Amino acid sequence: MDQDKKKPNPTDIYVGSRIRLRRNMLGMSQETLGEKLGITFQQIQKYEKGTNRVGASRLQAIASVLGAPVSFFFEGSPTEGGAPGQGFAEDASSAFSLDFCTTPEGLQLNRAFVKIADVKVRRKIIDLVKVLAADDE
């Protein structure tokens, strides 16, 4: 039973990863976010890892600082639209995608991609990436 207490809740981990994603999208450091909230960057780290649960009022403050609605931090969560544990493979895939989006390469790719105004060009880029990914298999 003690082992279960020490494991972070999947929703807490997910919310934390979304905080990290939004913060990185804005190019904001953990220290800066912490300063704006009046807490330490270590506390931000704990939130982002899911080791500390984010309370409702704190999440509202984080959302305000990061310029996102509170719902952003739950979109696509493991429990959204079903019982916990449903769709594990999809959750793992989403977690991998989220991890990629928070890397420097993922952020650069996303920032550049959204600047492409032509929908047809964006679709061709997606098709190209799919072909390149299939070559690796």
C-alpha positions in Angstrom: 0.0 0.0 0.0 2.9 2.4 0.8 4.1 1.9 -2.8 0.8 3.1 -4.2 1.0 6.3 -2.0 4.4 7.1 -3.5 3.4 6.8 -7.1 2.1 10.0 -8.6 -1.4 10.0 -9.9 -1.6 9.7 -13.8 -3.8 12.9 -13.9 -1.3 14.8 -11.8 1.5 13.7 -14.1 -0.5 14.7 -17.2 -1.5 18.1 -15.8 2.2 18.7 -14.9 3.3 17.8 -18.4 0.8 20.2 -19.8 2.2 23.0 -17.6 5.7 22.2 -18.8 4.4 22.1 -22.4 2.7 25.5 -22.2 5.7 27.1 -20.3 8.1 25.8 -22.9 5.9 27.0 -25.7 6.2 30.5 -24.2 9.9 30.1 -23.7 9.5 30.7 -20.0 11.9 29.2 -17.4 10.7 27.3 -14.3 12.3 30.1 -12.3 10.3 32.8 -14.0 7.0 31.0 -13.6 7.8 30.4 -10.0 8.6 34.1 -9.4 5.3 35.1 -11.0 3.5 32.7 -8.7 5.5 33.5 -5.6 6.9 30.0 -5.3 10.2 28.3 -5.9 11.3 26.8 -9.2 11.7 23.5 -7.3 8.0 23.6 -6.6 7.4 24.1 -10.3 9.6 21.0 -11.0 7.5 19.0 -8.6 4.2 20.1 -10.3 5.6 19.4 -13.7 6.7 15.9 -12.7 3.4 15.2 -11.0 5.1 14.5 -7.7 3.1 17.4 -6.1 -0.5 17.8 -6.9 -1.6 21.3 -8.2 -4.4 22.7 -6.2 -7.4 24.4 -8.0 -6.4 28.0 -7.0 -2.8 27.4 -7.9 -3.8 25.9 -11.3 -6.0 28.9 -12.0 -3.0 31.2 -11.2 -0.7 29.1 -13.4 -3.3 29.3 -16.2 -3.4 33.0 -15.9 0.4 33.5 -16.0 0.7 31.1 -18.9 -2.2 32.7 -20.8 -4.2 29.4 -21.2 -7.6 28.3 -20.0 -7.6 25.9 -17.1 -9.2 23.3 -19.4 -5.9 23.3 -21.5 -4.2 21.4 -18.7 -6.7 18.5 -18.9 -7.2 18.3 -22.7 -6.5 14.7 -23.8 -5.8 13.6 -20.2 -5.9 9.8 -19.5 -9.3 10.1 -17.8 -10.9 12.6 -20.2 -13.9 11.0 -21.9 -13.7 7.7 -20.0 -12.6 5.8 -17.0 -9.0 5.8 -15.8 -6.9 3.3 -17.6 -8.9 3.2 -20.8 -6.9 3.5 -24.0 -3.5 2.9 -22.4 -1.8 2.6 -25.8 -3.3 5.9 -26.9 -2.3 7.5 -23.6 1.3 6.2 -24.1 1.3 7.6 -27.6 0.0 11.0 -26.4 2.6 11.1 -23.7 5.3 10.4 -26.2 4.0 13.2 -28.5 3.8 15.6 -25.5 7.4 14.7 -24.5 8.5 15.4 -28.1 6.7 18.7 -28.2 8.6 19.9 -25.2 12.0 19.1 -26.6 13.9 22.0 -28.3 13.5 20.2 -31.7 9.7 19.7 -31.2 9.2 23.3 -30.1 11.2 24.6 -33.2 9.3 22.4 -35.5 5.9 23.4 -34.0 6.8 27.1 -34.1 7.9 27.0 -37.7 5.0 24.8 -38.8 2.3 27.1 -37.5 3.9 30.0 -39.4 3.1 28.2 -42.7 -0.1 29.8 -43.9 -0.9 27.5 -46.8 -2.9 24.5 -45.7 -1.8 22.5 -48.8 1.9 23.1 -47.9 1.3 21.9 -44.3 -0.4 18.8 -45.6 2.5 18.1 -48.0 4.9 18.5 -45.1 2.9 16.0 -43.0 2.9 13.6 -45.9 6.7 14.0 -46.3 7.3 13.3 -42.6 5.1 10.2 -42.8 7.1 8.9 -45.8 10.4 9.6 -44.0 9.2 7.9 -40.9 8.1 4.8 -42.9 11.6 4.6 -44.4 13.1 4.2 -40.9 10.8 1.1 -40.3 
